[in-house]
Each structure stands twice: as C-alpha cells, then as structure tokens.
Amino acid sequence: MRPRPTRPEGAASPVPDADAFRRALRDARRRTGVRLVFGGRVGGAGSLRLSEFLGTCTDSMNGLRVVAGKGLGGRVLAHRRPFSVNDYVPATAISHDYDSAVLREGIRSIVAAPVAAGGEVHGVLYAAVRDVLPLGDRTTGSLVDASRRLAGELAVRAEVNRRLRLLESATRPAAPDEPAPPAVEAVRDLHAELLGIAHEIEDTALRDRLRHACDRFLRTAADDRDRPDRDGPAEVPRLAPRELDVLAHIALGCTNAETARRLALGAETVKAYLRSATRKLGVHSRHEAVAAARRHGLLP
C-alpha cells in the first residue's frame, strides 16, 4: 500500500471535534477489521464534510462535501440510518455524484452509518474495501456501534461546552446595563455538576479543560470574596479531585447517599473521601469542611 500523501496546502482544516472522530475511526477499524475507514461531521449548511481518514492511499476525498440524498453518505444523511453497497461501480441504489473521488481511491464495497443524537445526524462514519466483497451485517453492526459511541461523546461535549459558557459568564463582571450574574446557589450547583461530568469523560484533554475552567472560576470568585485571610493568605490544603467532587455536592446539601448516586460511587467511598477532606482541612464536621473549603477558595 502506498503511503498516504501529506495534506496539500490550502486543504480543508480539521473539523471541530476532529480528535473524537479520529478516535472513533480507530474504534471502527478495531471493531470491523476493515483497514480503510473515514468520516466527517455535518456542518451548519447540513452537508457532510469528509475530514478524517485511516488507510487511504490518496487525498481524493479529503474535504469532500456530501449533500443529503447524494451518494451513499448523502443517503445516510437523508434517511438517518446505515446503508451499504456491495459493488460501488454498478450500484443503482445511490447516485454517483462523487465517483471521481471514490474511484480514485479504488473503493468498491462500502458501508456508512450515521452519527446521530437528539434526532439529528451530526456526522457519518464509513468502512470500505477495494474489492467486490460484501461487508455483511457484522461489519455494519460494528460500524454502527462505533458511531453510537461517538454520538454519545459529542453529546457530552456539547453539554460541557454549554455549561462552560454558563460558568464563564458567571465569572465575568456584569456591566451596569447587564443583568446580575446567576444566583450563588445556582453557580454552586453548576460547579458541582461540572466536576461530576469531568470524572465521567474519557477524553483526557476535555476532562482537563473542564477542571481548569472550574479552577479558573474558583480563582475569580476568590478574588471577589471578602475572606479573613485576604491580607495574609494561608496555606491552601491540597485536596484530591474526588475529595473536591464530594465536598462540592455536600455543599449543595446532598446526603452521602445522594452524593454517591450523583458521582457513581459507593456510599462508603463517599464517606472515606469526606473524612479525608475534613482531616486535611483541619476541621471536624462536614459543614465545617464546606466552610473551610470556601474560605480557602476551593469551592464557590
């Protein structure tokens, strides 16, 4: 197999969430056993833009825009379900608007599955071979599994981004003609929920970004808060991320059982984290621990 050429100057740049799509393609290749996989995300105009590839020999499909109803991918967009063709060249079930790009890559058998969530198609994943070789239900099912996992991750990312915008708006001083920032309790609830989401995210970069945003929010809130140690900052205890997660939920008034359910932990594990945090903060009760954490700028 010839090495894939580097992306030419002026070629389309990676789409948003490109790292998630690349990870999904690796997952699809592992699940299907097919070496040639590719895909892309649906843009604002409703067209699919192919942007991520594994196993290609040319750049013929790089940046290709696929519209609903055109070609195999367009059929997937229009019907929101997977489709395949056993031999691309004579296939009559699809239009052949993209033959030049597809045939230059040598593709013959191909299957495509939608990346769908919330009733919308956000992208399409493909698996293909260069022989007339029916890919079968097993390959289609494996590709669908990979696309569903990607759809779930994209949904989490969208929700995280929405909540990050809310969190960042809460840290921005309001102008005289702007409405007041969210109520303190609402901000605390948002902070605790973001920490809980961060723990569930497999994407290390996104998880770190979320935790850094929470930290930045806390620093901003601490700067605006009148604290006894403002003129002489005391040493801030170092709490583990999970200890902070537990304290953030305790601060909302959650019981240990509620905290365990929200964080997908055992009740005894929550108690252990709470005991450890209380000890590090040098206090003796859960309420004192919350107050001390806020005093040190560890909680909003």
Secondary structure, DSSP 8 states (H G I E B T S, - for coil): --------TT-----TTHHHHHHHHHHHHHHH--SEEEEEEE-TTS-EEEEEEES-SSSTTTT-EE-TTSHHHHHHHHHTS-EEES-TTT--SS--TTHHHHHHTT--EEEEEEEEETTEEEEEEEEEESSS---HHHHHHHHHHHHHHHHHHHHHHHHHHHHHHHHHHHHS---TTS-----HHHHHHHHHHHHHHHHH---HHHHHHHHHHHHHHHHHHHHHS--TTSSS--------HHHHHHHHHHHTT--HHHHHHHHT--HHHHHHHHHHHHHHHT-SSHHHHHHHHHHTTS--
